[in-house]
C-alpha cells in the first residue's frame, strides 16, 4: 500500500492477550490534491473540454428552443396577416368591379342612386318595407 506504513508495536501482543500483531497506519504527508502524486493535470484537460462542450450544447439547445417558439409565433402571425390580405384583395376587386360599372353602365348608376339616396323619378311612389 503506497503512502501508508505499517508499524508493529511490541506491546500489542501482550495488550491484546494473545499472539498477534497490531498495525497502526499513518496517512501519507498531506500535500496538494492536484499534482503528479494524485491527479495528473493533463488528464483533466479532456473532461474539462467535454464539460465545456456539454455546457455549450445546452446553451445552444436552449437558444434553439426559444428561436423555434418565436418562429412558430411568427408563422401564425404571418398566416393571420395573409388571411386579412386575401380578404382585402377580394374587397378591392369587388370595388373595382363596381367602379367600372359606375363608369360604363348608366342603368347601374341610376339603381345605385335610387337605392342609396332613396330617390325616385317624377310620378313614382317608393314603398319601403322594414324587415
C-alpha positions as CSV (number, residue, x, y, z in Angstrom):
1,X,0.0,0.0,0.0
2,X,1.7,3.1,-1.2
3,X,1.6,6.1,1.2
4,X,0.9,4.0,4.3
5,X,3.4,2.5,6.7
6,X,2.6,-0.4,8.9
7,X,4.2,-0.5,12.3
8,X,4.4,-3.4,14.6
9,X,4.2,-2.5,18.2
10,X,5.8,-4.9,20.6
11,X,3.3,-4.5,23.4
12,X,0.4,-5.2,21.1
13,X,0.6,-9.0,21.6
14,X,0.7,-8.6,25.4
15,X,-2.0,-6.0,25.5
16,X,-4.5,-7.9,23.3
17,X,-4.0,-11.1,25.3
18,X,-2.9,-13.2,22.5
19,X,-0.3,-13.8,19.9
20,X,-0.9,-11.4,17.1
21,X,0.2,-8.3,15.5
22,X,-1.3,-4.9,15.6
23,X,-0.6,-2.5,12.9
24,X,-1.1,1.2,13.0
25,X,-1.5,3.1,9.8
26,X,-0.5,6.7,9.4
27,X,-1.6,8.7,6.4
28,X,0.9,10.0,4.0
29,X,2.1,13.5,4.3
30,X,-0.6,16.0,3.4
31,X,0.0,17.7,0.1
32,X,-1.9,19.2,-2.8
33,X,-4.6,17.1,-4.3
34,X,-3.7,18.2,-7.8
35,X,-0.2,17.3,-8.6
36,X,1.8,14.4,-10.0
37,X,1.1,12.3,-6.9
38,X,-2.7,12.3,-7.0
39,X,-4.2,13.7,-10.2
40,X,-2.4,14.3,-13.4
41,X,-3.3,17.8,-14.7
42,X,-3.1,16.6,-18.3
43,X,-5.9,14.1,-17.5
44,X,-8.2,16.9,-16.5
45,X,-8.0,18.7,-19.9
46,X,-10.2,16.3,-21.8
47,X,-13.0,16.1,-19.2
48,X,-12.9,19.9,-18.9
49,X,-13.3,20.2,-22.7
50,X,-16.1,17.7,-22.6
51,X,-17.8,19.7,-19.8
52,X,-17.4,22.9,-21.7
53,X,-18.8,21.4,-24.9
54,X,-21.8,20.0,-23.0
55,X,-22.5,23.4,-21.5
56,X,-22.2,25.0,-24.9
57,X,-24.6,22.4,-26.3
58,X,-27.1,23.1,-23.5
59,X,-26.9,26.8,-24.2
60,X,-27.3,26.3,-27.9
61,X,-30.3,23.9,-27.3
62,X,-32.0,26.5,-25.1
63,X,-31.4,29.2,-27.7
64,X,-32.8,26.8,-30.4
65,X,-36.0,26.1,-28.3
66,X,-36.5,29.9,-27.9
67,X,-35.9,30.5,-31.6
68,X,-38.2,27.7,-32.6
69,X,-41.0,29.1,-30.4
70,X,-40.6,32.6,-31.9
71,X,-40.6,31.1,-35.4
72,X,-43.9,29.3,-34.7
73,X,-45.4,32.5,-33.4
74,X,-44.2,34.5,-36.4
75,X,-45.7,31.8,-38.7
76,X,-49.0,32.1,-37.0
77,X,-48.9,35.9,-37.3
78,X,-48.0,35.6,-41.0
79,X,-50.9,33.2,-41.6
80,X,-53.4,35.7,-40.0
81,X,-52.0,38.6,-42.0
82,X,-52.2,36.6,-45.2
83,X,-55.9,35.9,-44.5
84,X,-56.5,39.6,-43.9
85,X,-54.7,40.4,-47.1
86,X,-56.7,37.9,-49.1
87,X,-60.0,39.5,-47.7
88,X,-58.7,43.0,-48.5
89,X,-57.8,41.9,-52.1
90,X,-61.3,40.5,-52.5
91,X,-62.9,43.7,-51.4
92,X,-60.6,45.7,-53.7
93,X,-61.6,43.5,-56.7
94,X,-65.3,44.0,-55.9
95,X,-64.9,47.7,-55.5
96,X,-63.0,47.9,-58.8
97,X,-65.8,46.0,-60.5
98,X,-68.4,48.3,-59.0
99,X,-66.4,51.4,-60.1
100,X,-66.1,50.0,-63.6
101,X,-69.9,49.5,-63.8
102,X,-70.4,53.0,-62.4
103,X,-68.3,54.4,-65.2
104,X,-69.8,52.4,-68.0
105,X,-73.4,51.4,-67.1
106,X,-75.9,54.2,-66.7
107,X,-78.6,51.8,-65.5
108,X,-76.4,50.7,-62.7
109,X,-75.7,54.3,-61.7
110,X,-79.4,55.0,-61.6
111,X,-80.2,52.0,-59.5
112,X,-77.3,52.9,-57.1
113,X,-78.6,56.4,-56.7
114,X,-82.2,55.2,-56.1
115,X,-81.0,52.6,-53.5
116,X,-78.6,54.8,-51.6
117,X,-80.2,58.2,-51.8
118,X,-83.9,56.9,-51.8
119,X,-84.5,59.0,-55.0
120,X,-87.5,58.4,-57.3
121,X,-88.5,59.6,-60.7
122,X,-91.2,62.1,-61.0
123,X,-94.6,60.4,-60.7
124,X,-93.1,57.2,-59.0
125,X,-94.1,56.1,-55.5
126,X,-91.5,54.5,-53.3
127,X,-92.6,51.8,-50.9
128,X,-90.3,50.9,-48.0
129,X,-90.6,47.7,-46.1
130,X,-88.8,47.0,-42.8
131,X,-87.5,43.5,-42.2
